Structures are given as structure tokens and as C-alpha cells.
Amino acid sequence: MRLDDERESRNVDDRRSQSGGGRRGLPSMGTLMMIWPLIRPLLRTKIGWLIIAIGAFAWFNGYNPLALIGMGGQSSAKVDKVKDEKEAKFIKKVLASTEDVWREILPQYGMRYKEPVMVLYRGSTRSGCGYASAQMGPFYCPADRKVYLDLGFFDELARRHNAPGDFAQAYVLAHEIGHHIQNMQGTLDKVQKLKQQWGGGSRANQLQVRVELQADCYAGVWANHAHKKFNILEPGDVEEALRAASSIGDDVLQKKAQGYVRPDAFTHGSADQRVAWFRKGLASGDLRACNTFGQ
């Protein structure tokens, strides 16, 4: 991915030197949504309840129970500072490219782009949506309009999910920025209200899948225009993004975590769905092609 001569975004809240562990508050909705497919089967047995109690105790004391099953990013106490700064500089440039692209094309859809802030942290921090930890992976908080990213996630993406590469990293950020576009459109608010009316369950999960797939499609739209504007793509870049999209599909993650797949518990979409919608945005470069709710 060619970004060497491009600018770095200034919309960055760098908390890497301030992040840490310690006792935690209640997990955010984002965390609960991520772990619910694992918790629900445990509620059926006494042993399951014991596992939940142990996990809760670990969580509130700053430990990561999900690390035992290989879920979520992890931040090592020993950080390669040179590598860390290189990755931070790169992701700031990716953020700047999203700013330039969306600022240019959103007026075509009757919108004015309001730039979000990217929070870089290590281990844990506070967000407008509650406690943020590396184990949650990157996420967008609509309450404060910020993207939260622990750079250690990219190590996880490469090592545990076999999805290395700079464009794979760019895709991850572009997906979260896609949620920011949805927030500006009012999509996230509408979806949240419907999910509350339905009281959760498979219908709410299916709706969340559509949200995530649309963010994948928006990431593809960004890539289309960023390449036209900055000539960023190199051979193999698109394959990196597709590998990343595929590796974090719900079916793949469920298979790794529990040995079987439960489509009714999907919250982000299958590997094939995520790849297909990213491709659709990349090929069209048009937000209107990303109507996952009309499918």
C-alpha cells in the first residue's frame, strides 16, 4: 500500500503511554454483543454458570478471560517501540486518506463530512461507550464519535487469523469509519431503537449483521476512491483486505472458539458475506450500492 508521501491525520488522541490495566467497570454493549454467543450456551448448566462467574471475576480485576480461547487482541507489556511508532504513523495516514475521500464524495449524497477522532491506546482505556480493552478489538463509539484502536490487534490479525499486511490494517480502520458514516446517516440510531424494541435475539442479531456488512461495503467504497485519488493500491493489497474480511467472519470465529457454527448468533456476517460486500463497494465506489438492509 502506497502512503509514503501522504499526510498524517491530526484527529488522533494518542493514549498509548496512558493505557493500562487495573480494575474495570461494567462491560460496554459492544463487549456484551461480542461474547454473547459464547455466554448463552453456558447459561444452561451449573458448570457454565461457574465458568461465567470466574470470567466475570477475572474481567473486573483487569484480566482477560477471552485470551484463554484466543479471542480478541492482546497487548504485550513489552512493546517494540520502533514497530509501534511505524504502525501508528501508518494508521494516521490511513485515517487522513479516509478524511480526504469522504470529505470529497459525501456532498454528492447531500452530506457534509464531520471528521471523527481515532483513539490509539494500549491495553485499556475509557470510551463514551464504556470500558475499552484490547480484547474487544477495534470499535467505533457513536456516543463520542471516536474510533478506538489498540495497535496490538494487528499482531493478532496476522498471527491468529493469518491476515497480515498493511492494507488488511487499512481495511479494519476503514470499516470502523464506515460505522461513523452510518452514524451520520442516522442508521445506527434507528437500528439500536429497533433492537431495543425486539429485546435482542436472532432478529436483532440479523439486523446487526446488516450494519456490519454495510460498513464493509463502505470500506470498499473508500478503497475505490482512495486508489483513484492517491494511487494507493499495490499488487496483493486487495487480497490482503479480502483475507482479513474472511478471517473475521462470524462462522470462522465461532468455529475456532466453540467448534461449531450458529448462524442465528451471527453479529457481523459470515466470511463469504463480508468478502462479497467489501468487493461490492470496491467495484462500485457508490454508497447506494451498499444497501444491505434492502437485501
C-alpha positions as a Markdown table, in Angstrom:
| # | Residue | x | y | z |
|---|---|---|---|---|
| 1 | Met | 0.0 | 0.0 | 0.0 |
| 2 | Arg | 1.5 | 3.3 | -1.1 |
| 3 | Leu | 1.1 | 6.1 | 1.5 |
| 4 | Asp | 4.7 | 7.2 | 2.0 |
| 5 | Asp | 4.2 | 10.7 | 0.7 |
| 6 | Glu | 0.7 | 11.3 | 2.2 |
| 7 | Arg | -0.1 | 13.4 | 5.3 |
| 8 | Glu | -0.9 | 12.1 | 8.8 |
| 9 | Ser | -4.3 | 13.0 | 10.3 |
| 10 | Arg | -4.3 | 15.3 | 13.3 |
| 11 | Asn | -7.6 | 13.9 | 14.5 |
| 12 | Val | -5.8 | 11.4 | 16.8 |
| 13 | Asp | -6.0 | 11.1 | 20.6 |
| 14 | Asp | -2.8 | 9.1 | 21.4 |
| 15 | Arg | -3.2 | 7.4 | 24.8 |
| 16 | Arg | -0.7 | 4.7 | 24.3 |
| 17 | Ser | 1.5 | 6.0 | 27.1 |
| 18 | Gln | -1.5 | 6.3 | 29.4 |
| 19 | Ser | -3.2 | 3.0 | 28.8 |
| 20 | Gly | -3.1 | 0.1 | 31.3 |
| 21 | Gly | -5.0 | -2.5 | 33.2 |
| 22 | Gly | -6.5 | -2.2 | 36.6 |
| 23 | Arg | -10.0 | -2.8 | 37.9 |
| 24 | Arg | -12.8 | -2.5 | 35.4 |
| 25 | Gly | -16.3 | -1.2 | 35.3 |
| 26 | Leu | -19.2 | -2.9 | 33.7 |
| 27 | Pro | -18.5 | -4.1 | 30.1 |
| 28 | Ser | -19.9 | -2.0 | 27.3 |
| 29 | Met | -22.7 | -3.1 | 25.0 |
| 30 | Gly | -20.1 | -3.8 | 22.3 |
| 31 | Thr | -18.3 | -6.2 | 24.6 |
| 32 | Leu | -21.5 | -8.0 | 25.6 |
| 33 | Met | -22.6 | -8.4 | 21.9 |
| 34 | Met | -19.2 | -9.9 | 21.1 |
| 35 | Ile | -19.2 | -12.5 | 23.9 |
| 36 | Trp | -23.0 | -13.3 | 24.0 |
| 37 | Pro | -22.7 | -16.2 | 21.5 |
| 38 | Leu | -20.3 | -17.8 | 24.0 |
| 39 | Ile | -22.2 | -17.0 | 27.1 |
| 40 | Arg | -25.6 | -18.2 | 26.1 |
| 41 | Pro | -24.8 | -21.9 | 25.9 |
| 42 | Leu | -23.1 | -21.7 | 29.3 |
| 43 | Leu | -26.3 | -20.4 | 31.0 |
| 44 | Arg | -27.9 | -23.9 | 30.6 |
| 45 | Thr | -25.6 | -25.7 | 33.1 |
| 46 | Lys | -24.2 | -25.2 | 36.6 |
| 47 | Ile | -20.7 | -25.6 | 35.3 |
| 48 | Gly | -21.5 | -23.0 | 32.7 |
| 49 | Trp | -22.6 | -20.6 | 35.5 |
| 50 | Leu | -19.3 | -21.3 | 37.3 |
| 51 | Ile | -17.3 | -20.5 | 34.2 |
| 52 | Ile | -19.2 | -17.2 | 33.8 |
| 53 | Ala | -18.6 | -16.3 | 37.5 |
| 54 | Ile | -14.9 | -17.0 | 37.1 |
| 55 | Gly | -14.8 | -15.0 | 33.9 |
| 56 | Ala | -16.6 | -12.1 | 35.5 |
| 57 | Phe | -14.2 | -12.1 | 38.4 |
| 58 | Ala | -11.2 | -12.0 | 36.0 |
| 59 | Trp | -12.8 | -9.2 | 34.0 |
| 60 | Phe | -13.4 | -6.9 | 36.9 |
| 61 | Asn | -9.9 | -7.4 | 38.2 |
| 62 | Gly | -8.3 | -6.4 | 34.9 |
| 63 | Tyr | -7.6 | -9.8 | 33.4 |
| 64 | Asn | -8.7 | -11.1 | 30.0 |
| 65 | Pro | -10.7 | -14.3 | 30.2 |
| 66 | Leu | -11.1 | -14.3 | 26.4 |
| 67 | Ala | -7.4 | -14.8 | 26.0 |
| 68 | Leu | -7.8 | -18.4 | 27.1 |
| 69 | Ile | -9.7 | -19.2 | 24.0 |
| 70 | Gly | -7.7 | -17.0 | 21.7 |
| 71 | Met | -10.3 | -14.2 | 21.1 |
| 72 | Gly | -9.6 | -10.5 | 20.8 |
| 73 | Gly | -6.4 | -8.6 | 20.6 |
| 74 | Gln | -3.8 | -8.6 | 23.2 |
| 75 | Ser | -1.3 | -6.0 | 24.3 |
| 76 | Ser | 2.0 | -7.2 | 25.4 |
| 77 | Ala | 3.8 | -5.4 | 28.3 |
| 78 | Lys | 6.9 | -5.5 | 26.1 |
| 79 | Val | 6.1 | -3.3 | 23.1 |
| 80 | Asp | 8.5 | -2.9 | 20.2 |
| 81 | Lys | 8.5 | 0.9 | 20.2 |
| 82 | Val | 10.1 | 1.3 | 16.8 |
| 83 | Lys | 7.4 | -1.0 | 15.3 |
| 84 | Asp | 4.7 | 0.6 | 17.3 |
| 85 | Glu | 5.6 | 4.1 | 16.1 |
| 86 | Lys | 5.8 | 2.9 | 12.5 |
| 87 | Glu | 2.3 | 1.3 | 12.7 |
| 88 | Ala | 0.9 | 4.5 | 14.4 |
| 89 | Lys | 2.3 | 6.7 | 11.7 |
| 90 | Phe | 0.8 | 4.4 | 9.0 |
| 91 | Ile | -2.6 | 4.2 | 10.5 |
| 92 | Lys | -2.7 | 8.0 | 10.9 |
| 93 | Lys | -2.1 | 8.3 | 7.2 |
| 94 | Val | -4.9 | 5.8 | 6.5 |
| 95 | Leu | -7.2 | 8.0 | 8.7 |
| 96 | Ala | -6.1 | 11.0 | 6.7 |
| 97 | Ser | -7.0 | 9.3 | 3.5 |
| 98 | Thr | -10.5 | 8.5 | 4.8 |
| 99 | Glu | -10.9 | 12.1 | 5.7 |
| 100 | Asp | -9.9 | 13.3 | 2.2 |
| 101 | Val | -12.1 | 10.7 | 0.4 |
| 102 | Trp | -15.2 | 11.2 | 2.5 |
| 103 | Arg | -14.9 | 14.9 | 2.6 |
| 104 | Glu | -14.9 | 14.9 | -1.2 |
| 105 | Ile | -17.6 | 12.4 | -2.0 |
| 106 | Leu | -20.2 | 12.8 | 0.7 |
| 107 | Pro | -21.5 | 16.1 | -0.7 |
| 108 | Gln | -22.6 | 14.0 | -3.7 |
| 109 | Tyr | -25.1 | 12.3 | -1.3 |
| 110 | Gly | -26.2 | 15.5 | 0.3 |
| 111 | Met | -24.0 | 15.2 | 3.4 |
| 112 | Arg | -21.1 | 17.1 | 4.9 |
| 113 | Tyr | -18.4 | 15.0 | 6.4 |
| 114 | Lys | -17.6 | 15.5 | 10.1 |
| 115 | Glu | -14.3 | 14.0 | 10.9 |
| 116 | Pro | -14.1 | 11.5 | 13.8 |
| 117 | Val | -11.2 | 11.1 | 16.2 |
| 118 | Met | -9.1 | 8.0 | 16.4 |
| 119 | Val | -8.0 | 7.0 | 19.9 |
| 120 | Leu | -4.8 | 4.9 | 20.0 |
| 121 | Tyr | -4.3 | 3.0 | 23.2 |
| 122 | Arg | -2.6 | 0.0 | 24.7 |
| 123 | Gly | -4.3 | -2.4 | 27.0 |
| 124 | Ser | -7.3 | -0.4 | 28.2 |
| 125 | Thr | -8.9 | 3.0 | 28.2 |
| 126 | Arg | -12.3 | 4.7 | 28.7 |
| 127 | Ser | -14.7 | 5.5 | 25.9 |
| 128 | Gly | -18.0 | 7.2 | 25.5 |
| 129 | Cys | -19.5 | 3.7 | 25.2 |
| 130 | Gly | -17.9 | 2.4 | 28.4 |
| 131 | Tyr | -14.7 | 0.5 | 29.2 |
| 132 | Ala | -12.5 | -0.2 | 26.2 |
| 133 | Ser | -10.0 | -3.1 | 26.2 |
| 134 | Ala | -7.7 | -4.6 | 23.6 |
| 135 | Gln | -9.7 | -7.9 | 23.9 |
| 136 | Met | -12.7 | -6.1 | 22.3 |
| 137 | Gly | -10.8 | -5.3 | 19.1 |
| 138 | Pro | -11.2 | -2.0 | 17.2 |
| 139 | Phe | -14.6 | -0.4 | 17.5 |
| 140 | Tyr | -16.5 | 2.8 | 16.8 |
| 141 | Cys | -18.4 | 4.5 | 19.6 |
| 142 | Pro | -21.3 | 6.6 | 18.3 |
| 143 | Ala | -21.7 | 8.4 | 21.6 |
| 144 | Asp | -18.4 | 10.3 | 21.3 |
| 145 | Arg | -17.8 | 9.7 | 17.6 |
| 146 | Lys | -14.4 | 8.1 | 18.1 |
| 147 | Val | -12.7 | 5.0 | 16.8 |
| 148 | Tyr | -10.8 | 3.1 | 19.4 |
| 149 | Leu | -7.8 | 1.1 | 18.3 |
| 150 | Asp | -5.2 | -0.9 | 20.1 |
| 151 | Leu | -2.4 | -1.5 | 17.6 |
| 152 | Gly | -1.8 | -4.9 | 19.1 |
| 153 | Phe | -4.9 | -6.0 | 17.2 |
| 154 | Phe | -2.9 | -6.0 | 14.0 |
| 155 | Asp | -0.5 | -8.5 | 15.5 |
| 156 | Glu | -3.5 | -10.7 | 16.4 |
| 157 | Leu | -4.8 | -10.3 | 12.8 |
| 158 | Ala | -1.6 | -11.5 | 11.4 |
| 159 | Arg | -0.7 | -14.2 | 13.9 |
| 160 | Arg | -4.0 | -15.7 | 14.9 |
| 161 | His | -6.1 | -15.0 | 11.9 |
| 162 | Asn | -3.4 | -15.3 | 9.2 |
| 163 | Ala | -4.3 | -11.9 | 7.7 |
| 164 | Pro | -1.1 | -9.9 | 7.7 |
| 165 | Gly | -0.4 | -6.8 | 5.5 |
| 166 | Asp | -0.7 | -3.1 | 5.6 |
| 167 | Phe | -3.9 | -3.0 | 3.5 |
| 168 | Ala | -5.5 | -5.5 | 5.8 |
| 169 | Gln | -4.9 | -3.0 | 8.6 |
| 170 | Ala | -6.3 | -0.2 | 6.4 |
| 171 | Tyr | -9.4 | -2.2 | 5.8 |
| 172 | Val | -10.0 | -2.6 | 9.5 |
| 173 | Leu | -9.9 | 1.2 | 10.1 |
| 174 | Ala | -12.0 | 1.9 | 7.0 |
| 175 | His | -14.6 | -0.5 | 8.3 |
| 176 | Glu | -14.8 | 1.5 | 11.6 |
| 177 | Ile | -15.0 | 4.7 | 9.7 |
| 178 | Gly | -17.9 | 3.1 | 7.8 |
| 179 | His | -19.7 | 3.0 | 11.1 |
| 180 | His | -19.1 | 6.7 | 11.5 |
| 181 | Ile | -20.8 | 7.3 | 8.1 |
| 182 | Gln | -23.7 | 5.2 | 9.3 |
| 183 | Asn | -23.9 | 7.3 | 12.5 |
| 184 | Met | -24.0 | 10.5 | 10.4 |
| 185 | Gln | -26.8 | 9.0 | 8.3 |
| 186 | Gly | -28.8 | 8.1 | 11.4 |
| 187 | Thr | -28.6 | 4.4 | 10.6 |
| 188 | Leu | -27.0 | 3.3 | 13.9 |
| 189 | Asp | -29.6 | 5.1 | 16.0 |
| 190 | Lys | -32.5 | 3.5 | 14.0 |
| 191 | Val | -31.0 | 0.1 | 14.4 |
| 192 | Gln | -30.4 | 0.5 | 18.1 |
| 193 | Lys | -34.0 | 1.5 | 18.7 |
| 194 | Leu | -35.3 | -1.5 | 16.7 |
| 195 | Lys | -33.0 | -3.9 | 18.6 |
| 196 | Gln | -34.3 | -2.5 | 21.9 |
| 197 | Gln | -37.9 | -2.9 | 20.8 |
| 198 | Trp | -37.2 | -6.5 | 19.8 |
| 199 | Gly | -35.4 | -7.2 | 23.1 |
| 200 | Gly | -32.4 | -8.9 | 21.4 |
| 201 | Gly | -32.5 | -12.4 | 20.0 |
| 202 | Ser | -31.8 | -13.6 | 16.5 |
| 203 | Arg | -33.8 | -10.9 | 14.8 |
| 204 | Ala | -31.6 | -8.2 | 16.5 |
| 205 | Asn | -28.5 | -10.2 | 15.5 |
| 206 | Gln | -29.6 | -10.3 | 11.9 |
| 207 | Leu | -30.1 | -6.5 | 11.9 |
| 208 | Gln | -26.6 | -6.0 | 13.4 |
| 209 | Val | -25.2 | -8.2 | 10.7 |
| 210 | Arg | -26.6 | -5.8 | 8.1 |
| 211 | Val | -25.0 | -2.9 | 9.9 |
| 212 | Glu | -21.6 | -4.6 | 9.8 |
| 213 | Leu | -21.8 | -5.7 | 6.2 |
| 214 | Gln | -22.7 | -2.2 | 5.2 |
| 215 | Ala | -19.6 | -0.9 | 7.0 |
| 216 | Asp | -17.6 | -3.5 | 5.0 |
| 217 | Cys | -19.1 | -2.1 | 1.8 |
| 218 | Tyr | -18.3 | 1.4 | 2.8 |
| 219 | Ala | -14.7 | 0.4 | 3.4 |
| 220 | Gly | -14.7 | -0.9 | -0.2 |
| 221 | Val | -16.1 | 2.5 | -1.4 |
| 222 | Trp | -13.3 | 4.2 | 0.4 |
| 223 | Ala | -10.7 | 2.0 | -1.2 |
| 224 | Asn | -12.1 | 2.6 | -4.6 |
| 225 | His | -11.9 | 6.4 | -4.3 |
| 226 | Ala | -8.6 | 6.4 | -2.3 |
| 227 | His | -6.9 | 4.5 | -5.2 |
| 228 | Lys | -8.3 | 6.9 | -7.8 |
| 229 | Lys | -7.2 | 9.9 | -5.7 |
| 230 | Phe | -3.8 | 8.7 | -4.3 |
| 231 | Asn | -3.0 | 5.6 | -6.3 |
| 232 | Ile | -2.5 | 3.6 | -3.1 |
| 233 | Leu | -3.1 | 0.0 | -4.2 |
| 234 | Glu | -0.2 | -2.3 | -5.0 |
| 235 | Pro | -0.4 | -5.9 | -6.2 |
| 236 | Gly | -1.7 | -8.1 | -3.4 |
| 237 | Asp | -3.4 | -5.3 | -1.4 |
| 238 | Val | -7.0 | -6.2 | -2.3 |
| 239 | Glu | -6.2 | -9.9 | -1.5 |
| 240 | Glu | -4.9 | -8.7 | 2.0 |
| 241 | Ala | -8.2 | -7.0 | 2.7 |
| 242 | Leu | -10.3 | -9.9 | 1.5 |
| 243 | Arg | -8.3 | -12.3 | 3.6 |
| 244 | Ala | -8.8 | -10.1 | 6.6 |
| 245 | Ala | -12.6 | -9.8 | 5.9 |
| 246 | Ser | -12.8 | -13.5 | 5.6 |
| 247 | Ser | -10.7 | -14.4 | 8.7 |
| 248 | Ile | -13.0 | -12.4 | 11.0 |
| 249 | Gly | -16.3 | -13.7 | 9.7 |
| 250 | Asp | -18.6 | -15.0 | 12.4 |
| 251 | Asp | -18.6 | -18.5 | 11.1 |
| 252 | Val | -14.8 | -18.6 | 11.1 |
| 253 | Leu | -14.6 | -17.1 | 14.6 |
| 254 | Gln | -17.3 | -19.4 | 16.0 |
| 255 | Lys | -15.7 | -22.5 | 14.6 |
| 256 | Lys | -12.4 | -21.6 | 16.2 |
| 257 | Ala | -13.9 | -20.7 | 19.6 |
| 258 | Gln | -16.6 | -23.4 | 20.1 |
| 259 | Gly | -16.0 | -25.9 | 17.3 |
| 260 | Tyr | -19.3 | -25.3 | 15.5 |
| 261 | Val | -21.3 | -22.6 | 13.7 |
| 262 | Arg | -24.5 | -21.0 | 14.8 |
| 263 | Pro | -25.8 | -18.6 | 12.1 |
| 264 | Asp | -28.6 | -17.3 | 14.4 |
| 265 | Ala | -25.9 | -15.9 | 16.7 |
| 266 | Phe | -24.0 | -14.1 | 13.9 |
| 267 | Thr | -23.5 | -10.3 | 14.6 |
| 268 | His | -21.0 | -9.4 | 11.8 |
| 269 | Gly | -21.8 | -11.8 | 9.0 |
| 270 | Ser | -20.1 | -14.9 | 7.5 |
| 271 | Ala | -16.7 | -14.8 | 5.8 |
| 272 | Asp | -18.4 | -15.0 | 2.4 |
| 273 | Gln | -20.8 | -12.2 | 3.2 |
| 274 | Arg | -18.1 | -9.9 | 4.4 |
| 275 | Val | -15.9 | -10.5 | 1.4 |
| 276 | Ala | -18.8 | -10.1 | -1.0 |
| 277 | Trp | -19.9 | -6.7 | 0.4 |
| 278 | Phe | -16.4 | -5.3 | 0.5 |
| 279 | Arg | -16.0 | -6.3 | -3.1 |
| 280 | Lys | -19.3 | -4.7 | -4.0 |
| 281 | Gly | -18.2 | -1.3 | -2.5 |
| 282 | Leu | -14.7 | -1.6 | -4.1 |
| 283 | Ala | -16.1 | -2.3 | -7.5 |
| 284 | Ser | -18.9 | 0.4 | -7.5 |
| 285 | Gly | -17.4 | 3.2 | -5.5 |
| 286 | Asp | -21.0 | 4.1 | -4.7 |
| 287 | Leu | -22.7 | 4.3 | -1.3 |
| 288 | Arg | -26.0 | 3.5 | -2.9 |
| 289 | Ala | -24.7 | 0.0 | -3.8 |
| 290 | Cys | -24.3 | -0.7 | -0.1 |
| 291 | Asn | -27.9 | -1.1 | 0.8 |
| 292 | Thr | -27.6 | -4.2 | 2.9 |
| 293 | Phe | -31.0 | -3.5 | 4.5 |
| 294 | Gly | -32.8 | -3.9 | 1.2 |
| 295 | Gln | -31.5 | -7.4 | 0.5 |
